[in-house]
């Protein structure tokens, strides 16, 4: 799995590609850690367009990112969440933890405020 990280209007946008399971979860954490450390109030958008599978370790990593973001009074949103991932998030009762958006443009606009 690879993860692109880019900035737009002060929002850190993550674009993981592949399966968010096992060793790829550690790679995601390593890629995102510097972004979380340098920001006083992180605003993060995770675009799941190219993610086709996530496991409990992947969900745990997302919850870790969410915890750091909340502690720093930041915000985290998700976009393009596929059916399999959405079902897992709903089943694990994490659906209300993340801000959900219909498009990347809408998310960037909302998170920029």
C-alpha positions in Angstrom: 0.0 0.0 0.0 1.1 3.5 -0.7 -0.2 6.8 0.7 -0.1 10.1 -1.0 -0.1 13.1 1.3 -0.8 16.6 0.0 -2.0 19.9 1.3 -4.9 22.0 0.1 -6.2 25.1 1.9 -4.5 24.1 5.1 -6.0 20.6 5.0 -3.8 17.5 5.0 -5.3 15.1 2.5 -4.3 11.4 2.7 -4.9 9.2 -0.3 -4.1 5.6 0.8 -4.0 3.1 -2.1 -4.7 -0.6 -1.6 -5.4 -2.5 1.5 -5.2 -0.9 4.9 -4.2 -4.0 6.7 -1.1 -5.4 8.5 2.2 -3.7 7.7 0.5 -1.1 5.6 -1.1 0.3 8.7 2.4 1.0 10.2 3.3 2.8 6.9 0.2 5.0 7.2 1.0 5.9 10.8 4.6 6.7 9.9 3.5 8.9 7.0 1.0 10.8 9.0 2.9 11.2 12.3 4.9 14.3 11.2 1.8 16.0 9.9 0.1 15.5 13.3 3.1 16.6 15.3 3.7 19.9 13.5 0.1 21.2 13.5 -1.5 22.9 16.5 -5.0 22.2 15.2 -4.8 19.5 12.5 -7.4 19.3 9.8 -7.2 16.0 8.0 -9.2 14.5 5.2 -8.8 10.8 4.3 -9.9 9.9 0.8 -10.8 6.2 0.6 -11.3 6.2 -3.1 -8.5 3.6 -3.7 -8.8 1.6 -0.5 -10.5 -1.7 -1.1 -10.1 -3.4 2.3 -9.5 -2.4 6.0 -9.1 -4.6 9.0 -9.3 -3.9 12.8 -5.7 -2.8 12.9 -6.5 -0.2 10.2 -9.5 1.0 12.2 -7.3 1.2 15.3 -4.9 3.4 13.4 -7.7 5.7 12.2 -9.0 5.9 15.8 -5.4 6.9 16.9 -5.3 9.6 14.3 -8.8 10.7 15.4 -7.7 10.8 19.1 -4.6 13.0 18.4 -6.7 15.3 16.2 -9.4 15.7 18.8 -6.9 16.3 21.6 -5.4 19.1 19.5 -8.9 20.5 18.8 -8.6 19.6 15.1 -11.0 17.9 12.7 -10.9 14.8 10.6 -13.1 13.9 7.7 -13.5 11.0 5.3 -14.6 10.9 1.6 -15.3 8.2 -0.9 -15.9 5.5 1.7 -16.8 2.2 -0.1 -19.5 -0.1 1.0 -17.3 -2.7 2.7 -15.5 -0.1 4.7 -18.7 1.8 5.5 -20.3 -1.4 6.8 -17.3 -2.1 9.0 -17.4 1.5 10.4 -21.1 1.2 11.1 -20.8 -2.3 12.7 -17.9 -1.1 14.9 -20.1 2.0 15.9 -17.5 4.4 14.7 -19.7 6.0 12.1 -20.2 9.2 14.2 -16.5 9.6 15.0 -15.6 10.9 11.5 -17.1 13.7 9.5 -18.4 12.3 6.2 -18.5 14.2 3.0 -19.8 13.6 -0.5 -16.8 15.0 -2.4 -13.3 16.1 -1.8 -14.2 19.7 -2.7 -17.0 19.8 -0.2 -14.8 18.3 2.5 -12.0 20.8 1.9 -14.4 23.7 2.0 -16.0 22.5 5.2 -12.8 21.6 7.0 -11.2 25.0 6.0 -13.5 26.9 8.3 
